[in-house]
Amino acid sequence: MKRKTQASDPLIPSATAAVGVFGVKPQTLRARRQRGDSPPYVRIGTRVYYRQSVLDAYVAEHTCGSTSEEAAAQQRR
């Protein structure tokens, strides 16, 4: 399996991920990180980023086709 380079797997700022991917305020995503309930992240200095590939995988893993699928997925987590 070929490893992605940084250029093909960009780092997305936390605030951008919060609003653009999760539809929440940046403070909400920060609270989820503190609880350990967010995708893995990268900290560079004081700034927090998410890899695009990690966000894509997280969204795919949390995608449900029906409410019964959603309930089953929540029980597995």
Secondary structure as the mmCIF struct_conf table of DSSP 4:
data_model
#
loop_
_struct_conf.conf_type_id
_struct_conf.id
_struct_conf.beg_label_comp_id
_struct_conf.beg_label_asym_id
_struct_conf.beg_label_seq_id
_struct_conf.end_label_comp_id
_struct_conf.end_label_asym_id
_struct_conf.end_label_seq_id
HELX_LH_PP_P HELX_LH_PP_P1 LYS A 2 THR A 5
HELX_RH_3T_P HELX_RH_3T_P1 GLN A 6 SER A 8
BEND BEND1 ASP A 9 ASP A 9
STRN STRN1 LEU A 11 PRO A 13
HELX_RH_AL_P HELX_RH_AL_P1 SER A 14 ALA A 17
HELX_RH_PI_P HELX_RH_PI_P1 ALA A 18 PHE A 22
BEND BEND2 VAL A 24 VAL A 24
HELX_RH_AL_P HELX_RH_AL_P2 PRO A 26 ARG A 35
TURN_TY1_P TURN_TY1_P1 GLY A 36 GLY A 36
BEND BEND3 SER A 38 SER A 38
STRN STRN2 VAL A 42 ILE A 44
TURN_TY1_P TURN_TY1_P2 GLY A 45 THR A 46
STRN STRN3 ARG A 47 ARG A 51
HELX_RH_AL_P HELX_RH_AL_P3 GLN A 52 GLU A 61
TURN_TY1_P TURN_TY1_P3 HIS A 62 HIS A 62
BEND BEND4 GLY A 65 SER A 66
HELX_RH_AL_P HELX_RH_AL_P4 THR A 67 ARG A 76
#
